[in-house]
């Protein structure tokens, strides 16, 4: 036999789920418990005491004697084979006894009936105690026959509802209990509900929630400001720690078995701290991430809402069904019943009169049960009214936005909205605190506090380094924001911000008077007005790396004193108009524009900066640059780089750049350079870089470009050097490394101003003596060739500082290397065993301090 506690457990839920139980669900749970108790009580009574008692109805007889029972009730019944006796006692009273076979009488039925004679007197009725034989109308039934008849008539004469009402009530109650809490048990909704309650509890007790709401109250209410002033004089009693062993009276507690929510509304106290400790900050940041993922997961469906509606409809339909069929059976429960079991061949009687001893009790319990069901049903109807009165699949935080500074708290929908509506029926403070973790403003504020707490001035100072230009540089990577202490580094020259999506530059940047270079790598930084004014006047160099054009801050195009702008990102021809190059006209002092992208044409709006632009660099990612007409307007450009643009010939637009001094066409597909004769019109062209192409020959017309000082043809397919190259008397640097050149022409001796010669990675086997007439050579790279000997005239190159010989077929080094006074071991690239062939004094000279020869010049 089950106990009441075991059955009531069907209606039990986890304590943490109680915040999702509105008052009507709680009330219906209690009603279900009462109905359960009624059903169990009725069932217990029926199992232990329920029975019927039946007597046969005797047929009429001529010899029957009328008996007048007390109360003037006439009973005219003739019993067969009845034995009657009339006695007269000493007082003259006549007593008529009716005798039945006592073996056929059940103990609960009295069979003796005494009727006083009308003429008798009863002077002392209490004194008569003599034993008398039982009297009454006798039947011919024994005890076993009565038991048989009682059981037969229990099943035949009693209405079925009188027999099964307790069990039906129990089944109905269990169904209602299961229906009330099914959405807490169903796997697809249980996991969501459990996750929601867990997050809600953590959000409610998080120190960040209290701090955020308190700061909002302080900002918006003068009354709160006065409360803060008064609170400073009082002892601090609000815990600012997140230690598990230090519970706060203002927040609900969490124990190891689950969340327990306080029934009272917590009082929001103004925190006495200015920052959160590291543990609280990390927990709050984790909560923001959990809330974000939970929202994305739950807002996709409305399963919880639909399941709650379905179970409410089921309970309502159940109430109507119970009420309809139960009301008809109230009057069917009676005390007396007539039974005709058709067992005359066993008992000798056809009709029996029966009484049901539990009739009155069952009727009262049934009326009580119907009353409770009616109350339960009206609450179900109210629940349906609430479900369809307002759109529960939408939830607005408008009131929270009005009362707080977090105006960006978004509205939610579907199951997320429904859960919040249910929580509001318990306590609206829960959803208010939960809304703090839906606000991006709140999250950014938390990140800012945690960031400043972690990145102090001392820690930032340790990350400052010096770059190749000997400038103080700070590189910040993948932070949640820019720490405030950065702007206290007043001697910083270069600031790099990379992968900081929420970067904000405040007015404090005006303290950084030395700052001239700023890098924004995937960092769409926002600036305050005062900060922008400072950057507009002081910033000289800006690097912006982006994935989409929208990441380029709008204020970039308004920096009027900017000298250098580097843009790295996706700028294909379809969205060139999005780059906002028309705004570059505000960059009145821009000198250098470097674009590393995937352009198919040079943007026409780039001519807005043409009057003052001196260097234009376009590095493509292999996308073919087709349209270059805009270059014709860049009349003041002195340096032009078009790298990796899949060019096959030298663009004609370049020949119009009369002020061009340096041209770099690296990493293209140029095969022929017959157009090089047109460079003779570029009188200022001194440097031509055609390296990393597919050039096979250098045309003789190169001799017309007489002002060339640097010529780069490395990583091509040259097999020889034309004599015309050596007619360029101003040539100081010649780089033909990594080609297929096998012979160095003797005309190389004509280049008296040559200072740097690079022939690494060719097939040269002999060095002409005329090479050593270039006495101004400082760099001579001859590595990875087929040279078998190094002439002794190498000693004539007295200004040589770098000599590369590694990767040749040399077996010794000439001692004349000692005459190259500026050459040191660090500038001599050669195998170790070849270096050991030098005389001792030469090796000692090469091993001397490299700073000594330059001491007089410093």
C-alpha positions in Angstrom: 0.0 0.0 0.0 1.4 3.4 -1.0 1.6 6.3 1.5 0.2 9.8 1.0 3.7 11.2 0.8 4.6 8.9 -2.0 1.5 9.9 -4.1 2.1 13.6 -3.2 5.6 13.4 -4.7 4.0 13.3 -8.1 3.1 16.9 -7.5 6.6 17.9 -6.2 9.1 19.8 -8.2 12.6 21.0 -7.5 12.7 24.0 -5.2 14.5 26.1 -7.8 11.6 25.7 -10.2 9.2 27.5 -7.9 10.1 30.9 -9.4 8.3 29.6 -12.5 5.1 28.7 -10.6 2.6 31.6 -10.6 0.0 31.8 -7.9 -2.6 29.9 -9.8 -0.3 26.9 -10.3 0.6 27.0 -6.6 -3.1 27.1 -5.6 -4.0 24.3 -8.0 -1.1 22.2 -6.5 -2.6 22.6 -3.0 -6.1 21.8 -4.3 -4.7 18.7 -6.0 -3.2 17.7 -2.6 -6.6 18.2 -0.9 -8.3 16.1 -3.7 -5.7 13.5 -3.2 -6.4 13.3 0.5 -10.1 13.0 -0.1 -9.6 10.2 -2.6 -7.2 8.3 -0.3 -9.5 8.8 2.7 -12.6 7.6 0.8 -10.6 4.6 -0.6 -9.3 3.7 2.9 -12.8 3.8 4.4 -14.2 1.8 1.5 -11.5 -0.9 1.8 -12.0 -1.3 5.5 -15.7 -0.7 6.3 -17.7 -0.7 3.1 -20.5 -3.3 3.1 -24.2 -3.9 2.5 -26.7 -5.8 4.7 -29.6 -7.5 3.0 -32.9 -9.1 4.2 -35.3 -11.1 2.1 -38.7 -9.7 1.3 -41.2 -12.4 2.6 -44.3 -13.2 0.4 -47.7 -12.3 1.7 -49.5 -15.0 4.0 -53.1 -15.5 5.2 -52.0 -16.5 8.7 -49.8 -13.5 9.1 -50.2 -11.6 12.2 -50.2 -7.8 12.2 -47.6 -6.3 14.4 -47.7 -2.8 15.3 -44.2 -1.5 16.1 -43.5 1.5 18.2 -44.1 4.8 16.5 -47.4 3.8 15.0 -45.6 2.2 12.0 -47.6 -0.6 10.5 -45.5 -3.6 9.4 -47.5 -6.5 7.9 -45.2 -9.2 7.0 -45.9 -13.0 7.2 -43.0 -15.2 7.8 -43.3 -18.9 6.9 -43.0 -21.5 9.6 -43.0 -18.8 12.2 -43.2 -19.8 15.8 -44.9 -17.3 18.1 -45.3 -17.4 21.8 -47.2 -15.1 24.1 -46.1 -14.8 27.6 -47.7 -12.8 30.5 -45.4 -11.8 33.2 -46.3 -11.2 36.8 -47.3 -7.6 36.1 -49.9 -8.7 33.6 -47.9 -7.5 30.5 -48.2 -9.6 27.4 -45.0 -9.9 25.3 -45.1 -11.4 21.9 -41.8 -12.8 20.6 -41.0 -13.5 17.0 -38.3 -16.2 16.7 -35.9 -16.5 13.8 -33.2 -19.1 13.3 -30.4 -17.3 15.1 -27.8 -19.1 12.9 -29.1 -17.0 9.9 -28.8 -13.6 11.7 -25.7 -11.6 11.3 -24.3 -10.0 14.4 -25.0 -6.5 13.2 -28.8 -7.0 12.8 -31.0 -7.0 15.9 -33.8 -9.6 15.6 -35.8 -9.0 18.8 -38.8 -6.7 18.8 -41.0 -6.2 21.8 -44.4 -4.5 21.7 -46.2 -3.7 24.9 -49.8 -4.8 25.3 -52.2 -1.9 25.4 -53.6 -3.0 28.7 -50.4 -3.8 30.4 -48.7 -1.5 32.9 -45.0 -1.1 33.4 -44.5 -0.2 37.0 -40.9 -1.2 37.1 -39.5 -1.8 33.6 -35.9 -1.6 34.6 -36.2 -4.3 37.3 -37.1 -7.0 34.8 -34.0 -8.8 33.8 -35.0 -12.3 33.1 -33.6 -13.8 29.9 -36.1 -14.1 27.0 -35.9 -16.0 23.7 -35.4 -13.8 20.6 -38.6 -13.0 18.7 -39.3 -11.8 15.1 -40.2 -13.0 11.7 -38.2 -16.0 11.0 -36.5 -16.8 7.7 -35.0 -20.0 6.6 -31.5 -18.5 5.8 -28.4 -19.4 7.6 -25.3 -17.3 8.1 -23.5 -18.4 4.9 -26.5 -17.6 2.8 -26.6 -14.0 4.3 -23.0 -13.5 3.5 -23.6 -14.8 0.0 -26.6 -12.5 -0.5 -24.7 -9.5 0.9 -21.8 -10.0 -1.6 -24.1 -10.6 -4.5 -26.2 -7.5 -3.8 -23.0 -5.4 -3.2 -22.1 -5.9 -6.9 -25.6 -5.9 -8.3 -27.7 -3.4 -6.4 -25.1 -0.7 -5.7 -24.4 1.9 -8.4 -21.0 1.5 -9.9 -20.0 5.0 -8.8 -20.7 4.2 -5.2 -18.1 1.4 -5.4 -15.4 3.1 -7.6 -15.7 6.8 -6.6 -12.5 6.8 -4.5 -10.4 5.1 -7.2 -11.7 7.4 -9.9 -11.0 10.4 -7.7 -7.5 9.1 -7.2 -6.9 8.6 -10.9 -8.3 12.0 -11.8 -6.1 13.7 -9.2 -3.0 11.9 -10.3 -3.7 13.0 -13.9 -4.2 16.6 -12.9 -0.9 16.5 -10.9 1.0 15.1 -13.8 -0.6 17.7 -16.2 0.3 20.5 -13.9 4.1 19.8 -13.9 4.6 17.9 -17.1 6.5 20.8 -18.7 9.1 20.5 -15.9 9.5 16.8 -16.6 9.5 16.6 -20.4 13.1 16.2 -21.6 13.0 18.8 -24.4 11.7 21.5 -22.1 13.2 20.3 -18.8 16.7 21.0 -20.0 15.8 24.5 -21.1 14.0 25.3 -17.9 16.8 23.9 -15.7 19.4 26.0 -17.7 17.2 29.1 -17.4 16.7 28.8 -13.7 20.4 28.2 -13.2 21.4 31.3 -15.1 18.7 33.3 -13.5 19.9 32.4 -10.0 23.5 33.3 -10.9 22.4 36.6 -12.4 20.3 37.4 -9.4 23.0 37.0 -6.9 25.9 38.3 -9.0 27.7 41.3 -7.5 27.8 42.9 -10.9 24.0 43.0 -11.0 23.8 44.9 -7.7 26.6 47.3 -8.8 25.1 48.0 -12.2 21.6 48.7 -10.8 23.0 50.7 -8.0 25.1 52.9 -10.3 22.0 53.4 -12.4 20.0 54.5 -9.4 22.8 56.8 -8.4 22.9 58.4 -11.8 19.1 59.0 -12.1 18.0 59.8 -8.6 19.0 62.6 -6.4 17.5 60.7 -3.5 20.0 57.9 -4.1 22.8 60.4 -4.1 21.8 61.6 -0.7 21.6 58.0 0.4 25.1 57.4 -0.8 26.3 60.4 1.2 24.6 59.1 4.3 25.9 55.6 3.7 29.5 56.8 3.8 29.1 57.6 7.5 27.6 54.2 8.3 29.5 50.9 8.8 29.8 48.9 5.6 27.6 45.9 6.0 27.2 44.9 2.3 29.5 42.2 1.2 31.4 43.0 -1.9 33.1 39.6 -2.1 31.9 36.6 -4.1 33.2 34.2 -1.5 30.8 31.3 -1.2 31.1 31.3 2.6 30.0 34.9 3.0 26.3 35.1 2.2 24.7 38.5 1.7 21.4 39.3 3.2 20.4 41.2 0.1 20.9 38.4 -2.4 19.5 34.8 -2.7 21.9 32.1 -1.7 23.2 29.2 -3.7 24.1 25.9 -2.0 25.7 22.8 -3.4 22.4 21.1 -4.2 20.9 23.9 -6.2 19.6 27.4 -6.2 17.3 28.6 -3.4 15.5 31.8 -3.9 14.5 34.0 -1.1 10.8 34.6 -0.8 11.4 38.2 0.1 12.4 40.9 -2.3 16.1 41.7 -1.8 17.0 45.2 -1.0 19.4 46.8 -3.5 22.3 48.4 -1.5 24.8 50.8 -3.0 28.1 48.9 -3.2 31.0 50.3 -1.4 33.5 49.2 -4.1 34.7 51.0 -7.2 35.8 47.9 -9.0 35.0 44.2 -8.9 37.6 41.7 -7.8 39.0 39.5 -10.5 36.9 36.5 -9.5 33.6 38.4 -9.6 34.5 40.0 -12.9 35.3 36.7 -14.5 32.1 35.1 -13.3 30.1 38.1 -14.6 31.8 37.9 -18.0 31.0 34.2 -18.1 27.4 34.9 -17.3 27.1 37.4 -20.2 28.3 34.7 -22.6 25.9 32.1 -21.1 23.0 34.4 -21.4 23.9 35.2 -25.0 24.1 31.5 -25.9 20.9 30.6 -24.0 19.0 33.4 -25.7 20.1 32.2 -29.1 19.1 28.7 -28.2 15.7 29.3 -26.6 14.4 32.1 -28.9 14.4 29.7 -31.8 11.3 27.8 -30.7 8.1 28.1 -28.6 7.9 24.5 -27.4 7.7 25.5 -23.7 4.8 27.9 -24.3 2.9 25.4 -26.4 3.4 22.6 -23.9 2.1 24.8 -21.1 -0.9 25.8 -23.1 -1.6 22.2 -23.9 -1.4 21.0 -20.3 -3.7 23.8 -19.2 -6.2 22.9 -21.9 -6.0 19.3 -20.8 -6.7 20.2 -17.1 -9.7 22.4 -18.2 -11.1 19.6 -20.3 -10.6 17.2 -17.5 -12.4 19.5 -15.1 -15.4 19.8 -17.4 -15.5 16.0 -17.9 -15.3 15.2 -14.2 -18.0 17.8 -13.4 -20.4 16.6 -16.1 -20.5 12.9 -15.1 -20.0 13.3 -11.4 -22.9 15.6 -10.9 -25.3 13.0 -12.3 -24.2 10.4 -9.7 -24.6 12.5 -6.6 -28.3 11.5 -6.2 -27.5 7.9 -7.2 -25.8 7.3 -3.8 -28.5 6.2 -1.3 -28.7 4.2 1.8 -31.5 1.7 0.8 -31.4 -0.5 -2.3 -33.7 -3.3 -3.6 -31.8 -6.3 -4.8 -33.1 -9.1 -7.1 -30.0 -11.4 -7.5 -32.0 -14.3 -9.2 -30.7 -16.8 -6.7 -34.1 -18.1 -5.5 -33.0 -21.6 -6.2 -30.3 -21.1 -3.6 -32.0 -19.1 -1.0 -35.7 -19.5 -1.6 -36.2 -15.7 -1.9 -36.4 -13.5 -4.9 -36.3 -9.9 -3.6 -34.0 -8.5 -0.9 -33.9 -5.1 0.8 -30.3 -3.9 1.4 -28.7 -1.0 3.2 -25.3 0.6 2.3 -23.5 1.7 5.5 -21.0 4.1 3.6 -23.6 5.9 1.6 -23.9 9.0 3.6 -20.1 9.3 4.0 -19.4 8.8 0.3 -22.1 11.4 -0.6 -20.5 14.0 1.6 -17.0 13.2 0.2 -18.3 13.4 -3.3 -19.9 16.8 -2.7 -16.6 18.0 -1.2 -14.7 16.6 -4.2 -17.1 18.4 -6.7 -16.7 21.6 -4.8 -12.9 21.4 -5.0 -13.0 20.4 -8.6 -15.2 23.5 -9.4 -12.6 25.8 -7.7 -9.8 24.0 -9.6 -11.7 24.4 -12.9 -12.3 28.1 -12.4 -8.6 28.6 -11.9 -7.9 26.7 -15.1 -10.2 29.0 -16.9 -8.4 32.0 -15.5 -5.1 30.5 -16.6 -6.4 30.2 -20.1 -7.6 33.7 -20.0 -4.1 34.9 -18.9 -2.4 32.8 -21.6 -4.4 34.4 -24.4 -5.1 37.8 -23.0 -1.6 39.2 -23.9 1.1 37.9 -26.3 3.2 35.8 -24.0 5.7 35.0 -26.8 6.9 38.6 -26.7 8.6 40.3 -23.7 9.5 43.9 -23.5 12.1 45.4 -21.1 10.7 48.9 -21.7 10.1 49.5 -18.0 13.6 48.4 -17.2 15.0 50.6 -19.9 13.2 53.6 -18.5 14.3 52.9 -14.9 17.9 52.2 -15.8 20.7 53.6 -17.9 20.8 50.4 -20.0 18.5 51.6 -22.8 19.9 48.9 -25.2 18.3 45.9 -23.4 16.6 44.1 -26.3 13.1 42.7 -26.3 12.9 38.9 -26.5 10.5 36.4 -28.0 9.2 32.8 -28.0 10.1 30.6 -25.1 12.6 33.1 -23.6 9.8 35.7 -23.4 7.3 33.1 -21.9 9.8 32.1 -19.2 10.3 35.8 -18.2 6.5 36.3 -18.1 6.3 33.4 -15.7 9.1 34.8 -13.5 7.2 38.1 -13.4 4.3 36.4 -11.7 6.7 35.3 -9.0 8.7 38.5 -8.6 9.5 41.2 -11.3 12.8 41.9 -9.7 14.2 38.7 -11.2 13.6 39.8 -14.8 15.0 43.3 -14.0 18.2 41.8 -12.8 18.3 39.4 -15.6 18.0 42.3 -18.1 21.3 43.6 -16.9 23.0 40.7 -18.6 21.2 41.3 -21.9 22.6 44.8 -22.3 25.7 45.4 -24.4 26.2 48.6 -22.5 26.4 46.7 -19.2 28.7 44.1 -20.7 31.0 46.8 -22.1 31.1 48.6 -18.8 32.0 45.3 -17.0 34.7 44.7 -19.5 36.0 48.2 -19.0 36.2 47.8 -15.2 37.8 44.4 -15.4 40.2 45.6 -18.1 41.4 48.6 -16.1 41.7 46.3 -13.0 44.0 43.9 -14.9 46.0 46.3 -17.1 47.6 48.7 -14.7 50.1 51.4 -15.6 53.0 49.3 -14.4 52.0 46.3 -16.5 51.6 48.4 -19.6 55.0 49.9 -19.0 56.5 46.5 -19.1 55.0 45.9 -22.6 56.5 49.0 -24.1 59.4 48.3 -26.5 61.5 50.0 -29.1 60.9 49.3 -32.8 63.4 49.4 -35.6 63.1 53.1 -35.9 64.0 53.5 -32.2 60.6 54.7 -31.2 58.7 53.6 -28.1 55.9 51.3 -29.2 53.0 49.6 -27.4 51.1 46.7 -29.0 47.8 45.6 -27.5 46.3 42.4 -28.9 42.8 40.9 -28.4 41.6 42.8 -25.4 38.1 43.7 -24.6 38.9 47.4 -24.8 41.7 50.0 -24.4 42.8 50.3 -20.8 42.7 53.8 -19.4 46.2 53.5 -18.2 47.5 53.5 -21.8 46.8 57.2 -22.0 49.1 57.9 -19.1 52.1 56.7 -21.2 52.8 60.2 -22.3 56.2 59.4 -23.9 54.7 56.7 -26.2 55.4 57.2 -30.0 53.6 54.3 -31.6 50.3 52.7 -30.4 49.1 49.4 -32.0 45.6 48.2 -31.3 44.8 44.8 -32.8 41.6 42.8 -32.7 39.9 45.1 -30.1 36.4 45.4 -31.4 35.2 47.7 -28.6 38.1 50.1 -28.7 37.3 53.6 -27.5 39.7 56.5 -27.5 38.9 59.0 -24.8 39.9 62.6 -24.3 42.8 61.5 -22.2 44.8 60.7 -25.3 45.6 64.4 -25.5 48.2 63.7 -22.8 50.2 61.6 -25.2 52.0 64.5 -26.9 54.6 62.3 -28.5 52.1 60.0 -30.2 52.4 60.3 -34.0 51.7 56.8 -35.3 48.6 54.7 -34.7 47.8 51.2 -35.9 44.2 49.9 -36.0 44.1 46.2 -37.0 40.6 45.0 -37.2 39.8 47.6 -34.6 36.9 50.0 -35.6 37.9 52.4 -32.8 35.5 55.1 -31.7 36.8 58.5 -30.5 35.4 61.2 -28.4 35.2 64.7 -29.8 38.2 66.0 -27.8 40.2 63.0 -28.7 39.4 63.5 -32.4 40.6 67.1 -32.2 43.9 66.0 -30.8 44.4 63.2 -33.4 43.5 65.6 -36.2 46.2 68.0 -35.2 49.0 65.6 -34.0 48.7 62.2 -35.8 51.1 61.8 -38.7 50.9 58.1 -39.6 47.9 55.8 -39.5 47.6 52.1 -40.4 44.2 50.6 -40.8 43.7 46.8 -41.4 40.2 45.6 -42.0 38.1 42.8 -43.5 35.2 45.0 -44.6 35.2 48.6 -45.6 32.7 49.4 -42.8 35.4 48.7 -40.3 37.3 51.9 -41.4 36.3 54.6 -38.9 34.7 57.6 -40.5 37.0 60.0 -38.6 40.0 58.6 -40.5 39.1 60.7 -43.5 39.1 63.9 -41.5 42.6 63.9 -40.1 43.8 67.0 -41.9 47.5 66.8 -40.7 47.9 63.1 -41.6 51.1 62.4 -43.6 50.9 58.7 -44.2 47.8 56.4 -44.6 48.1 52.6 -44.9 44.9 50.7 -45.8 45.0 46.9 -45.8 41.8 45.0 -46.6 39.2 43.9 -49.1 38.5 46.7 -51.7 37.4 44.9 -54.8 35.9 46.8 -57.7 32.3 46.1 -56.8 32.5 48.0 -53.5 35.2 50.6 -54.2 32.6 53.3 -53.8 32.2 52.2 -50.2 35.7 53.1 -49.2 34.8 56.7 -49.0 37.9 57.9 -50.9 36.0 61.1 -51.7 36.6 62.0 -48.2 40.3 61.9 -48.7 40.2 65.4 -50.0 40.1 66.5 -46.4 43.6 64.9 -46.0 45.3 68.0 -47.2 48.8 67.1 -46.0 48.8 63.4 -47.0 52.1 62.4 -48.7 52.0 58.7 -48.7 49.1 56.4 -49.5 49.6 52.7 -49.3 46.8 50.4 -50.3 47.1 46.6 -49.9 44.0 45.0 -51.3 42.5 43.3 -54.3 41.8 46.2 -56.7 40.9 45.7 -60.3 41.3 49.4 -61.0 42.9 52.4 -59.4 40.0 54.3 -57.8 39.3 57.6 -59.6 38.7 59.5 -56.4 42.3 58.9 -55.5 43.1 62.0 -57.5 41.6 64.1 -54.8 44.9 63.9 -53.0 47.0 64.1 -56.2 48.2 67.7 -55.7 50.2 66.7 -52.5 50.7 63.0 -52.8 54.3 62.0 -53.3 54.2 58.2 -52.9 51.5 55.7 -54.0 51.8 52.0 -53.2 49.3 49.4 -54.5 49.9 45.9 -53.3 47.4 43.5 -54.8 46.8 39.9 -53.7 47.2 38.6 -57.3 44.1 40.3 -58.7 44.8 41.7 -62.1 44.9 45.5 -62.1 43.2 46.5 -65.4 42.4 50.2 -65.2 45.2 52.6 -64.4 44.0 55.8 -66.2 43.7 57.6 -62.9 47.5 57.5 -62.5 47.9 60.1 -65.2 46.6 62.7 -62.8 49.2 61.9 -60.1 51.6 64.5 -61.5 53.5 65.0 -58.2 54.0 61.3 -57.3 57.7 60.7 -56.8 57.5 57.0 -55.8 55.1 54.5 -57.4 54.8 50.8 -56.4 52.5 48.4 -58.2 53.2 45.0 -56.7 51.6 41.7 -57.4 49.1 43.2 -59.8 49.4 40.6 -62.6 50.7 43.3 -65.0 52.1 41.9 -68.3 53.6 45.1 -69.6 54.7 48.4 -68.2 51.5 50.6 -68.0 51.6 53.6 -70.4 50.0 55.8 -67.8 53.3 55.7 -65.9 55.1 57.6 -68.6 53.0 60.7 -67.9 54.4 61.0 -64.3 57.0 63.6 -65.0 58.1 63.8 -61.3 58.5 60.1 -60.9 61.8 59.2 -59.2 61.3 55.6 -58.2 59.2 52.9 -59.9 58.7 49.4 -58.4 56.8 46.8 -60.5 57.7 43.8 -58.3 56.0 40.4 -58.6 54.1 40.8 -61.8 54.0 38.8 -65.1 56.1 41.2 -67.2 57.9 39.4 -69.9 59.1 42.2 -72.2 60.1 45.8 -71.4 60.4 47.3 -74.9 58.5 50.3 -73.6 61.5 51.1 -71.4 62.6 53.7 -74.0 59.7 55.8 -73.0 61.3 56.3 -69.6 63.7 58.8 -71.2 61.0 61.4 -70.8 61.1 60.8 -67.0 64.1 62.9 -66.3 63.9 62.4 -62.5 63.7 58.6 -62.6 66.6 57.3 -60.6 65.4 53.9 -59.4 63.8 51.2 -61.5 62.7 47.9 -59.9 61.5 45.2 -62.2 62.4 42.3 -60.0 60.4 39.1 -59.5 59.0 39.0 -63.1 59.6 36.9 -66.2 61.9 39.2 -68.2 64.2 37.4 -70.6 66.2 40.3 -72.0 67.0 43.9 -71.3 66.6 46.0 -74.4 69.5 48.2 -75.5 67.2 51.2 -75.3 67.8 51.3 -71.6 70.8 53.4 -72.3 68.4 56.4 -72.9 67.4 56.4 -69.2 70.6 58.1 -68.3 69.7 59.2 -64.8 69.2 55.7 -63.4 71.1 55.1 -60.2 69.5 51.9 -59.1 68.5 49.0 -61.3 66.8 45.8 -59.9 66.4 42.8 -62.2 66.6 40.0 -59.7 64.5 36.8 -59.9 63.9 37.1 -63.6 65.0 34.9 -66.5 68.0 36.9 -67.8 70.7 35.0 -69.6 73.0 37.9 -70.3 73.6 41.5 -69.5 73.6 44.0 -72.5 76.5 46.4 -72.9 73.9 49.2 -72.8 73.5 48.7 -69.1 77.1 49.6 -68.4 76.6 53.0 -70.2 74.6 54.2 -67.3 77.3 56.2 -65.7 75.2 57.2 -62.6 74.4 53.7 -61.7 75.3 53.0 -58.1 73.3 49.8 -57.5 72.8 46.8 -59.8 70.9 43.7 -58.7 70.7 40.8 -61.2 70.6 38.0 -58.6 68.9 34.7 -59.2 68.9 34.7 -63.0 70.7 32.6 -65.6 73.7 34.9 -66.2 76.9 33.0 -67.0 79.3 35.9 -68.0 79.9 39.3 -66.5 80.8 41.6 -69.4 84.2 43.4 -69.2 82.3 46.7 -69.7 81.3 46.5 -66.1 84.5 48.5 -65.4 82.8 51.5 -66.8 80.5 51.8 -63.8 82.9 53.9 -61.8 80.1 55.0 -59.4 78.9 51.5 -58.7 78.6 50.8 -55.0 76.4 47.7 -54.8 76.6 44.7 -57.1 74.4 41.6 -56.6 75.0 38.6 -58.8 74.0 35.9 -56.3 72.4 32.7 -57.7 73.6 32.8 -61.3 76.1 30.7 -63.3 79.1 33.0 -63.3 82.4 31.1 -63.2 85.0 33.8 -63.9 85.2 37.3 -62.5 86.7 39.8 -65.0 89.6 41.9 -63.9 87.6 45.0 -65.0 85.2 44.4 -62.1 87.9 45.5 -59.6 88.1 48.9 -61.3 84.8 49.7 -59.5 86.7 50.9 -56.5 83.6 52.5 -54.9 82.1 49.1 -54.4 80.8 48.5 -50.9 78.7 45.5 -51.4 79.7 42.6 -53.6 77.4 39.5 -53.5 78.8 36.6 -55.6 77.3 33.7 -53.7 75.8 30.5 -55.3 77.7 30.7 -58.5 80.5 28.6 -60.1 83.5 30.8 -59.3 86.6 28.7 -58.8 89.0 31.5 -57.8 89.0 35.0 -56.4 91.5 37.3 -58.1 94.1 39.0 -56.0 92.9 42.3 -57.2 90.1 42.1 -54.7 92.4 44.1 -52.5 91.7 47.2 -54.7 88.2 47.4 -53.3 89.2 49.3 -50.3 85.7 50.5 -49.4 84.2 47.0 -49.5 82.1 46.3 -46.3 80.2 43.2 -47.5 81.5 40.3 -49.5 79.4 37.2 -50.2 81.2 34.1 -51.6 79.4 31.2 -50.0 78.2 28.5 -52.4 81.0 28.7 -55.0 83.9 26.3 -55.9 86.6 28.2 -54.1 89.5 26.3 -52.4 91.1 29.3 -50.8 90.8 33.0 -50.2 93.5 35.5 -51.3 95.5 37.2 -48.6 94.8 40.5 -50.3 91.5 40.6 -48.5 93.4 42.1 -45.7 93.7 45.3 -47.8 90.0 45.8 -47.6 90.2 47.7 -44.4 86.5 48.2 -44.0 85.7 44.5 -44.4 85.1 42.6 -41.2 84.2 39.1 -40.5 80.5 39.9 -40.0 80.4 41.2 -43.6 82.3 38.3 -45.0 79.9 35.5 -46.0 82.0 32.4 -46.7 82.4 28.8 -45.5 84.4 28.4 -42.3 87.1 26.2 -43.9 87.8 28.9 -46.5 88.1 31.5 -43.8 90.7 29.4 -42.1 92.9 29.5 -45.2 93.6 33.2 -44.7 96.8 34.2 -43.0 96.6 34.8 -39.3 97.2 38.6 -39.5 94.3 38.9 -42.0 92.0 36.9 -39.8 92.9 39.1 -36.9 92.2 42.2 -38.9 88.8 40.8 -39.9 88.0 39.9 -36.3 88.6 43.5 -35.1 85.7 45.5 -33.6 83.5 46.6 -36.4 82.9 50.0 -34.7 86.6 51.0 -34.8 86.7 52.0 -38.5 83.7 54.2 -38.1 84.7 55.8 -34.9 86.0 58.9 -36.6 82.9 59.4 -38.5 80.5 59.2 -35.7 
